[in-house]
Amino acid sequence: MKPTIATVFLIACISTTHAWSGGPYYNGGSDGDSRNDDSDSSYSSNGYQGFGGQGFFSDSYSTKVIAHAVLATIAFGFLFPAGGILIRLASFRGLWVVHAVWQLLAYALYIAAFALGVYLVRTGPRNMLHDPHPIIGIVLLGLLFFQPFSGLLHHFLFRKHLRRTLWSYLHLWLGRIVVTLGIINGGLGLRLARRMPFGRPSDGAIIGYGVAAGFMWLLYVLSAIIGERRRSRVREQAVAQNPTSRKVYASSKTSSDANEGRYA
Protein backbone atom coordinates (compact mmCIF):
# COMPACT_ATOMS: atom_id res chain seq x y z
CA MET A 1 0.00 0.00 0.00
CA LYS A 2 2.77 2.48 0.93
CA PRO A 3 4.67 2.26 -2.40
CA THR A 4 1.39 2.63 -4.29
CA ILE A 5 0.40 5.77 -2.38
CA ALA A 6 3.88 7.25 -2.80
CA THR A 7 3.78 6.57 -6.55
CA VAL A 8 0.38 8.20 -6.91
CA PHE A 9 1.63 11.20 -4.94
CA LEU A 10 4.68 11.64 -7.17
CA ILE A 11 2.59 11.36 -10.34
CA ALA A 12 0.11 13.94 -9.06
CA CYS A 13 2.86 16.41 -8.13
CA ILE A 14 4.74 15.98 -11.40
CA SER A 15 1.54 16.32 -13.42
CA THR A 16 0.45 19.43 -11.54
CA THR A 17 3.85 21.10 -11.74
CA HIS A 18 4.04 20.43 -15.46
CA ALA A 19 0.47 21.56 -15.94
CA TRP A 20 1.05 24.97 -14.38
CA SER A 21 4.51 25.58 -15.78
CA GLY A 22 4.22 24.28 -19.31
CA GLY A 23 4.43 26.54 -22.29
CA PRO A 24 5.78 30.04 -22.77
CA TYR A 25 4.86 32.82 -20.43
CA TYR A 26 2.51 35.50 -21.56
CA ASN A 27 4.25 38.79 -22.29
CA GLY A 28 1.88 41.69 -22.35
CA GLY A 29 2.32 44.29 -25.03
CA SER A 30 -0.17 46.12 -27.15
CA ASP A 31 -3.84 45.29 -26.92
CA GLY A 32 -3.71 43.56 -30.26
CA ASP A 33 -0.85 41.27 -29.22
CA SER A 34 -2.41 40.47 -25.88
CA ARG A 35 -5.58 39.18 -27.42
CA ASN A 36 -4.07 36.67 -29.85
CA ASP A 37 -6.38 33.68 -29.87
CA ASP A 38 -7.81 34.61 -26.48
CA SER A 39 -10.52 36.93 -27.73
CA ASP A 40 -13.16 34.43 -26.65
CA SER A 41 -11.67 34.01 -23.18
CA SER A 42 -13.08 35.66 -20.09
CA TYR A 43 -9.52 36.74 -19.31
CA SER A 44 -8.98 39.12 -22.23
CA SER A 45 -6.75 42.17 -22.11
CA ASN A 46 -9.54 44.09 -20.41
CA GLY A 47 -9.62 41.64 -17.51
CA TYR A 48 -6.13 41.83 -16.05
CA GLN A 49 -3.61 44.25 -14.69
CA GLY A 50 -0.01 44.79 -15.72
CA PHE A 51 3.27 44.46 -13.87
CA GLY A 52 4.92 47.80 -14.35
CA GLY A 53 4.63 47.57 -18.13
CA GLN A 54 6.50 44.25 -18.21
CA GLY A 55 3.46 42.12 -18.94
CA PHE A 56 0.92 40.49 -16.72
CA PHE A 57 2.52 37.11 -16.01
CA SER A 58 6.01 37.82 -14.75
CA ASP A 59 8.40 35.05 -13.78
CA SER A 60 7.68 35.80 -10.13
CA TYR A 61 3.93 35.44 -10.63
CA SER A 62 4.34 32.19 -12.55
CA THR A 63 6.55 30.79 -9.79
CA LYS A 64 3.86 31.56 -7.23
CA VAL A 65 1.25 29.86 -9.43
CA ILE A 66 3.36 26.70 -9.52
CA ALA A 67 4.01 26.84 -5.76
CA HIS A 68 0.28 27.26 -5.09
CA ALA A 69 -0.55 24.26 -7.26
CA VAL A 70 2.13 22.00 -5.79
CA LEU A 71 1.30 22.83 -2.15
CA ALA A 72 -2.42 22.29 -2.70
CA THR A 73 -1.75 19.03 -4.55
CA ILE A 74 0.46 17.72 -1.74
CA ALA A 75 -2.25 18.62 0.79
CA PHE A 76 -5.35 17.30 -1.00
CA GLY A 77 -3.81 14.88 -3.45
CA PHE A 78 -1.76 13.02 -0.87
CA LEU A 79 -1.60 14.10 2.80
CA PHE A 80 -5.30 14.47 3.64
CA PRO A 81 -6.44 11.22 1.96
CA ALA A 82 -3.36 9.33 3.20
CA GLY A 83 -4.14 10.46 6.75
CA GLY A 84 -7.67 9.14 6.33
CA ILE A 85 -6.35 5.83 5.00
CA LEU A 86 -3.93 5.60 7.92
CA ILE A 87 -6.57 5.96 10.64
CA ARG A 88 -8.82 3.39 8.96
CA LEU A 89 -6.29 0.65 8.19
CA ALA A 90 -3.33 1.05 10.55
CA SER A 91 -3.10 -0.25 14.11
CA PHE A 92 -0.52 0.90 16.66
CA ARG A 93 -0.39 2.78 19.93
CA GLY A 94 -0.74 6.52 19.50
CA LEU A 95 -2.36 6.15 16.08
CA TRP A 96 -4.84 8.97 16.68
CA VAL A 97 -1.97 11.33 17.60
CA VAL A 98 -0.10 10.48 14.40
CA HIS A 99 -3.33 11.00 12.45
CA ALA A 100 -3.90 14.40 14.07
CA VAL A 101 -0.34 15.63 13.48
CA TRP A 102 -0.40 14.33 9.90
CA GLN A 103 -3.64 16.16 9.10
CA LEU A 104 -2.44 19.34 10.79
CA LEU A 105 0.63 19.26 8.54
CA ALA A 106 -1.67 18.98 5.53
CA TYR A 107 -3.77 21.84 6.93
CA ALA A 108 -0.65 24.03 7.29
CA LEU A 109 0.37 23.33 3.70
CA TYR A 110 -3.09 24.22 2.48
CA ILE A 111 -3.02 27.49 4.45
CA ALA A 112 0.23 28.32 2.64
CA ALA A 113 -1.36 27.40 -0.70
CA PHE A 114 -4.40 29.51 0.18
CA ALA A 115 -2.22 32.52 1.05
CA LEU A 116 -0.55 32.23 -2.35
CA GLY A 117 -3.98 31.91 -3.92
CA VAL A 118 -5.07 35.16 -2.30
CA TYR A 119 -2.03 36.87 -3.79
CA LEU A 120 -2.75 35.40 -7.22
CA VAL A 121 -6.36 36.58 -7.11
CA ARG A 122 -5.43 40.08 -5.92
CA THR A 123 -2.78 40.58 -8.62
CA GLY A 124 -4.38 38.49 -11.34
CA PRO A 125 -7.44 38.93 -13.56
CA ARG A 126 -10.08 41.08 -11.88
CA ASN A 127 -12.83 38.56 -12.49
CA MET A 128 -10.85 35.54 -11.25
CA LEU A 129 -12.73 35.50 -7.95
CA HIS A 130 -15.91 34.59 -9.81
CA ASP A 131 -14.35 31.30 -10.94
CA PRO A 132 -15.40 28.16 -9.00
CA HIS A 133 -11.77 27.30 -8.14
CA PRO A 134 -11.06 30.17 -5.72
CA ILE A 135 -14.61 30.07 -4.36
CA ILE A 136 -14.31 26.39 -3.45
CA GLY A 137 -10.85 27.10 -2.05
CA ILE A 138 -12.35 29.61 0.39
CA VAL A 139 -15.09 27.14 1.37
CA LEU A 140 -12.49 24.43 1.98
CA LEU A 141 -10.47 26.68 4.29
CA GLY A 142 -13.60 27.44 6.29
CA LEU A 143 -14.58 23.78 6.61
CA LEU A 144 -11.07 22.71 7.56
CA PHE A 145 -11.07 25.16 10.46
CA PHE A 146 -13.58 22.98 12.32
CA GLN A 147 -11.88 19.63 11.69
CA PRO A 148 -9.25 19.74 14.49
CA PHE A 149 -11.89 20.68 17.08
CA SER A 150 -14.43 18.11 15.92
CA GLY A 151 -11.66 15.51 15.83
CA LEU A 152 -10.65 16.15 19.45
CA LEU A 153 -14.28 16.07 20.58
CA HIS A 154 -14.82 12.85 18.64
CA HIS A 155 -11.82 11.20 20.27
CA PHE A 156 -12.50 12.18 23.89
CA LEU A 157 -16.27 11.62 23.71
CA PHE A 158 -15.71 8.22 22.13
CA ARG A 159 -13.41 7.23 24.97
CA LYS A 160 -15.96 8.53 27.50
CA HIS A 161 -19.15 7.02 26.03
CA LEU A 162 -17.50 4.11 24.18
CA ARG A 163 -19.55 4.80 21.08
CA ARG A 164 -19.78 7.33 18.28
CA THR A 165 -21.51 10.62 18.97
CA LEU A 166 -22.78 13.45 16.79
CA TRP A 167 -19.27 14.92 16.78
CA SER A 168 -17.91 11.61 15.52
CA TYR A 169 -20.14 11.60 12.46
CA LEU A 170 -19.52 15.31 11.88
CA HIS A 171 -15.76 14.77 11.89
CA LEU A 172 -15.90 11.68 9.69
CA TRP A 173 -18.23 13.05 7.03
CA LEU A 174 -16.78 16.55 7.00
CA GLY A 175 -13.39 14.98 6.36
CA ARG A 176 -14.73 12.87 3.52
CA ILE A 177 -16.46 15.85 1.94
CA VAL A 178 -13.36 18.05 2.25
CA VAL A 179 -11.04 15.45 0.70
CA THR A 180 -13.41 14.91 -2.22
CA LEU A 181 -13.98 18.63 -2.76
CA GLY A 182 -10.25 19.35 -2.55
CA ILE A 183 -9.38 16.79 -5.22
CA ILE A 184 -12.15 18.11 -7.48
CA ASN A 185 -10.93 21.66 -6.92
CA GLY A 186 -7.48 20.66 -8.13
CA GLY A 187 -9.05 19.75 -11.45
CA LEU A 188 -10.92 23.04 -11.48
CA GLY A 189 -7.59 24.80 -10.94
CA LEU A 190 -6.24 23.16 -14.09
CA ARG A 191 -9.41 24.22 -15.87
CA LEU A 192 -8.77 27.79 -14.74
CA ALA A 193 -5.20 27.55 -16.03
CA ARG A 194 -6.50 26.61 -19.47
CA ARG A 195 -8.36 29.92 -19.59
CA MET A 196 -5.38 32.03 -18.56
CA PRO A 197 -3.44 34.18 -21.05
CA PHE A 198 -0.16 32.34 -20.37
CA GLY A 199 1.23 28.83 -21.04
CA ARG A 200 -1.74 26.53 -20.67
CA PRO A 201 -1.52 22.96 -19.31
CA SER A 202 -1.47 20.19 -21.87
CA ASP A 203 -4.21 17.59 -22.15
CA GLY A 204 -1.73 14.96 -21.00
CA ALA A 205 -0.91 16.89 -17.83
CA ILE A 206 -4.59 17.30 -16.98
CA ILE A 207 -5.27 13.62 -17.64
CA GLY A 208 -2.25 12.71 -15.50
CA TYR A 209 -3.59 14.69 -12.56
CA GLY A 210 -7.06 13.24 -13.03
CA VAL A 211 -5.80 9.66 -13.06
CA ALA A 212 -3.42 10.08 -10.10
CA ALA A 213 -5.83 12.08 -7.94
CA GLY A 214 -8.75 9.86 -8.89
CA PHE A 215 -6.83 6.73 -7.96
CA MET A 216 -5.84 8.27 -4.62
CA TRP A 217 -9.49 9.10 -3.96
CA LEU A 218 -10.50 5.52 -4.75
CA LEU A 219 -7.92 4.23 -2.26
CA TYR A 220 -9.35 6.64 0.30
CA VAL A 221 -12.93 5.46 -0.30
CA LEU A 222 -11.90 1.79 -0.20
CA SER A 223 -10.11 2.32 3.12
CA ALA A 224 -13.26 3.91 4.56
CA ILE A 225 -15.36 0.95 3.41
CA ILE A 226 -12.87 -1.58 4.79
CA GLY A 227 -12.65 0.32 8.07
CA GLU A 228 -16.43 0.39 8.51
CA ARG A 229 -16.70 -3.32 7.75
CA ARG A 230 -14.01 -4.13 10.29
CA ARG A 231 -15.81 -2.00 12.84
CA SER A 232 -19.11 -3.78 12.17
CA ARG A 233 -17.41 -7.16 12.44
CA VAL A 234 -15.91 -6.23 15.83
CA ARG A 235 -19.33 -5.15 17.08
CA GLU A 236 -20.96 -8.36 15.87
CA GLN A 237 -18.30 -10.46 17.57
CA ALA A 238 -18.74 -8.51 20.80
CA VAL A 239 -22.51 -8.97 20.69
CA ALA A 240 -22.08 -12.70 20.12
CA GLN A 241 -19.77 -12.97 23.14
CA ASN A 242 -21.91 -10.87 25.49
CA PRO A 243 -25.44 -10.34 24.12
CA THR A 244 -26.89 -8.98 27.40
CA SER A 245 -24.41 -6.19 27.97
CA ARG A 246 -25.41 -2.62 27.18
CA LYS A 247 -21.78 -1.82 26.44
CA VAL A 248 -21.10 -4.77 24.26
CA TYR A 249 -18.92 -2.97 21.78
CA ALA A 250 -17.09 -1.25 24.61
CA SER A 251 -16.19 -4.59 26.17
CA SER A 252 -14.20 -5.39 23.06
CA LYS A 253 -11.94 -2.42 23.73
CA THR A 254 -9.42 -4.61 25.50
CA SER A 255 -7.58 -4.75 22.18
CA SER A 256 -5.04 -2.06 21.29
CA ASP A 257 -6.95 -1.39 18.06
CA ALA A 258 -10.04 -0.16 19.85
CA ASN A 259 -8.02 1.69 22.49
CA GLU A 260 -6.38 3.76 19.79
CA GLY A 261 -9.65 4.51 18.03
CA ARG A 262 -9.22 2.33 14.97
CA TYR A 263 -12.86 1.32 15.12
CA ALA A 264 -14.04 4.73 16.27
C-alpha positions as CSV (number, residue, x, y, z in Angstrom):
1,M,0.0,0.0,0.0
2,K,2.8,2.5,0.9
3,P,4.7,2.3,-2.4
4,T,1.4,2.6,-4.3
5,I,0.4,5.8,-2.4
6,A,3.9,7.3,-2.8
7,T,3.8,6.6,-6.5
8,V,0.4,8.2,-6.9
9,F,1.6,11.2,-4.9
10,L,4.7,11.6,-7.2
11,I,2.6,11.4,-10.3
12,A,0.1,13.9,-9.1
13,C,2.9,16.4,-8.1
14,I,4.7,16.0,-11.4
15,S,1.5,16.3,-13.4
16,T,0.4,19.4,-11.5
17,T,3.8,21.1,-11.7
18,H,4.0,20.4,-15.5
19,A,0.5,21.6,-15.9
20,W,1.0,25.0,-14.4
21,S,4.5,25.6,-15.8
22,G,4.2,24.3,-19.3
23,G,4.4,26.5,-22.3
24,P,5.8,30.0,-22.8
25,Y,4.9,32.8,-20.4
26,Y,2.5,35.5,-21.6
27,N,4.3,38.8,-22.3
28,G,1.9,41.7,-22.4
29,G,2.3,44.3,-25.0
30,S,-0.2,46.1,-27.1
31,D,-3.8,45.3,-26.9
32,G,-3.7,43.6,-30.3
33,D,-0.9,41.3,-29.2
34,S,-2.4,40.5,-25.9
35,R,-5.6,39.2,-27.4
36,N,-4.1,36.7,-29.9
37,D,-6.4,33.7,-29.9
38,D,-7.8,34.6,-26.5
39,S,-10.5,36.9,-27.7
40,D,-13.2,34.4,-26.7
41,S,-11.7,34.0,-23.2
42,S,-13.1,35.7,-20.1
43,Y,-9.5,36.7,-19.3
44,S,-9.0,39.1,-22.2
45,S,-6.8,42.2,-22.1
46,N,-9.5,44.1,-20.4
47,G,-9.6,41.6,-17.5
48,Y,-6.1,41.8,-16.0
49,Q,-3.6,44.2,-14.7
50,G,0.0,44.8,-15.7
51,F,3.3,44.5,-13.9
52,G,4.9,47.8,-14.3
53,G,4.6,47.6,-18.1
54,Q,6.5,44.3,-18.2
55,G,3.5,42.1,-18.9
56,F,0.9,40.5,-16.7
57,F,2.5,37.1,-16.0
58,S,6.0,37.8,-14.7
59,D,8.4,35.0,-13.8
60,S,7.7,35.8,-10.1
61,Y,3.9,35.4,-10.6
62,S,4.3,32.2,-12.5
63,T,6.5,30.8,-9.8
64,K,3.9,31.6,-7.2
65,V,1.2,29.9,-9.4
66,I,3.4,26.7,-9.5
67,A,4.0,26.8,-5.8
68,H,0.3,27.3,-5.1
69,A,-0.6,24.3,-7.3
70,V,2.1,22.0,-5.8
71,L,1.3,22.8,-2.2
72,A,-2.4,22.3,-2.7
73,T,-1.8,19.0,-4.5
74,I,0.5,17.7,-1.7
75,A,-2.3,18.6,0.8
76,F,-5.3,17.3,-1.0
77,G,-3.8,14.9,-3.5
78,F,-1.8,13.0,-0.9
79,L,-1.6,14.1,2.8
80,F,-5.3,14.5,3.6
81,P,-6.4,11.2,2.0
82,A,-3.4,9.3,3.2
83,G,-4.1,10.5,6.7
84,G,-7.7,9.1,6.3
85,I,-6.3,5.8,5.0
86,L,-3.9,5.6,7.9
87,I,-6.6,6.0,10.6
88,R,-8.8,3.4,9.0
89,L,-6.3,0.7,8.2
90,A,-3.3,1.1,10.5
91,S,-3.1,-0.3,14.1
92,F,-0.5,0.9,16.7
93,R,-0.4,2.8,19.9
94,G,-0.7,6.5,19.5
95,L,-2.4,6.2,16.1
96,W,-4.8,9.0,16.7
97,V,-2.0,11.3,17.6
98,V,-0.1,10.5,14.4
99,H,-3.3,11.0,12.4
100,A,-3.9,14.4,14.1
101,V,-0.3,15.6,13.5
102,W,-0.4,14.3,9.9
103,Q,-3.6,16.2,9.1
104,L,-2.4,19.3,10.8
105,L,0.6,19.3,8.5
106,A,-1.7,19.0,5.5
107,Y,-3.8,21.8,6.9
108,A,-0.6,24.0,7.3
109,L,0.4,23.3,3.7
110,Y,-3.1,24.2,2.5
111,I,-3.0,27.5,4.4
112,A,0.2,28.3,2.6
113,A,-1.4,27.4,-0.7
114,F,-4.4,29.5,0.2
115,A,-2.2,32.5,1.0
116,L,-0.5,32.2,-2.3
117,G,-4.0,31.9,-3.9
118,V,-5.1,35.2,-2.3
119,Y,-2.0,36.9,-3.8
120,L,-2.8,35.4,-7.2
121,V,-6.4,36.6,-7.1
122,R,-5.4,40.1,-5.9
123,T,-2.8,40.6,-8.6
124,G,-4.4,38.5,-11.3
125,P,-7.4,38.9,-13.6
126,R,-10.1,41.1,-11.9
127,N,-12.8,38.6,-12.5
128,M,-10.9,35.5,-11.3
129,L,-12.7,35.5,-7.9
130,H,-15.9,34.6,-9.8
131,D,-14.4,31.3,-10.9
132,P,-15.4,28.2,-9.0
133,H,-11.8,27.3,-8.1
134,P,-11.1,30.2,-5.7
135,I,-14.6,30.1,-4.4
136,I,-14.3,26.4,-3.4
137,G,-10.8,27.1,-2.1
138,I,-12.4,29.6,0.4
139,V,-15.1,27.1,1.4
140,L,-12.5,24.4,2.0
141,L,-10.5,26.7,4.3
142,G,-13.6,27.4,6.3
143,L,-14.6,23.8,6.6
144,L,-11.1,22.7,7.6
145,F,-11.1,25.2,10.5
146,F,-13.6,23.0,12.3
147,Q,-11.9,19.6,11.7
148,P,-9.3,19.7,14.5
149,F,-11.9,20.7,17.1
150,S,-14.4,18.1,15.9
151,G,-11.7,15.5,15.8
152,L,-10.7,16.1,19.4
153,L,-14.3,16.1,20.6
154,H,-14.8,12.9,18.6
155,H,-11.8,11.2,20.3
156,F,-12.5,12.2,23.9
157,L,-16.3,11.6,23.7
158,F,-15.7,8.2,22.1
159,R,-13.4,7.2,25.0
160,K,-16.0,8.5,27.5
161,H,-19.1,7.0,26.0
162,L,-17.5,4.1,24.2
163,R,-19.5,4.8,21.1
164,R,-19.8,7.3,18.3
165,T,-21.5,10.6,19.0
166,L,-22.8,13.5,16.8
167,W,-19.3,14.9,16.8
168,S,-17.9,11.6,15.5
169,Y,-20.1,11.6,12.5
170,L,-19.5,15.3,11.9
171,H,-15.8,14.8,11.9
172,L,-15.9,11.7,9.7
173,W,-18.2,13.0,7.0
174,L,-16.8,16.5,7.0
175,G,-13.4,15.0,6.4
176,R,-14.7,12.9,3.5
177,I,-16.5,15.9,1.9
178,V,-13.4,18.1,2.3
179,V,-11.0,15.5,0.7
180,T,-13.4,14.9,-2.2
181,L,-14.0,18.6,-2.8
182,G,-10.3,19.3,-2.6
183,I,-9.4,16.8,-5.2
184,I,-12.1,18.1,-7.5
185,N,-10.9,21.7,-6.9
186,G,-7.5,20.7,-8.1
187,G,-9.1,19.7,-11.5
188,L,-10.9,23.0,-11.5
189,G,-7.6,24.8,-10.9
190,L,-6.2,23.2,-14.1
191,R,-9.4,24.2,-15.9
192,L,-8.8,27.8,-14.7
193,A,-5.2,27.5,-16.0
194,R,-6.5,26.6,-19.5
195,R,-8.4,29.9,-19.6
196,M,-5.4,32.0,-18.6
197,P,-3.4,34.2,-21.0
198,F,-0.2,32.3,-20.4
199,G,1.2,28.8,-21.0
200,R,-1.7,26.5,-20.7
201,P,-1.5,23.0,-19.3
202,S,-1.5,20.2,-21.9
203,D,-4.2,17.6,-22.2
204,G,-1.7,15.0,-21.0
205,A,-0.9,16.9,-17.8
206,I,-4.6,17.3,-17.0
207,I,-5.3,13.6,-17.6
208,G,-2.2,12.7,-15.5
209,Y,-3.6,14.7,-12.6
210,G,-7.1,13.2,-13.0
211,V,-5.8,9.7,-13.1
212,A,-3.4,10.1,-10.1
213,A,-5.8,12.1,-7.9
214,G,-8.7,9.9,-8.9
215,F,-6.8,6.7,-8.0
216,M,-5.8,8.3,-4.6
217,W,-9.5,9.1,-4.0
218,L,-10.5,5.5,-4.8
219,L,-7.9,4.2,-2.3
220,Y,-9.4,6.6,0.3
221,V,-12.9,5.5,-0.3
222,L,-11.9,1.8,-0.2
223,S,-10.1,2.3,3.1
224,A,-13.3,3.9,4.6
225,I,-15.4,0.9,3.4
226,I,-12.9,-1.6,4.8
227,G,-12.6,0.3,8.1
228,E,-16.4,0.4,8.5
229,R,-16.7,-3.3,7.7
230,R,-14.0,-4.1,10.3
231,R,-15.8,-2.0,12.8
232,S,-19.1,-3.8,12.2
233,R,-17.4,-7.2,12.4
234,V,-15.9,-6.2,15.8
235,R,-19.3,-5.2,17.1
236,E,-21.0,-8.4,15.9
237,Q,-18.3,-10.5,17.6
238,A,-18.7,-8.5,20.8
239,V,-22.5,-9.0,20.7
240,A,-22.1,-12.7,20.1
241,Q,-19.8,-13.0,23.1
242,N,-21.9,-10.9,25.5
243,P,-25.4,-10.3,24.1
244,T,-26.9,-9.0,27.4
245,S,-24.4,-6.2,28.0
246,R,-25.4,-2.6,27.2
247,K,-21.8,-1.8,26.4
248,V,-21.1,-4.8,24.3
249,Y,-18.9,-3.0,21.8
250,A,-17.1,-1.3,24.6
251,S,-16.2,-4.6,26.2
252,S,-14.2,-5.4,23.1
253,K,-11.9,-2.4,23.7
254,T,-9.4,-4.6,25.5
255,S,-7.6,-4.7,22.2
256,S,-5.0,-2.1,21.3
257,D,-6.9,-1.4,18.1
258,A,-10.0,-0.2,19.9
259,N,-8.0,1.7,22.5
260,E,-6.4,3.8,19.8
261,G,-9.6,4.5,18.0
262,R,-9.2,2.3,15.0
263,Y,-12.9,1.3,15.1
264,A,-14.0,4.7,16.3
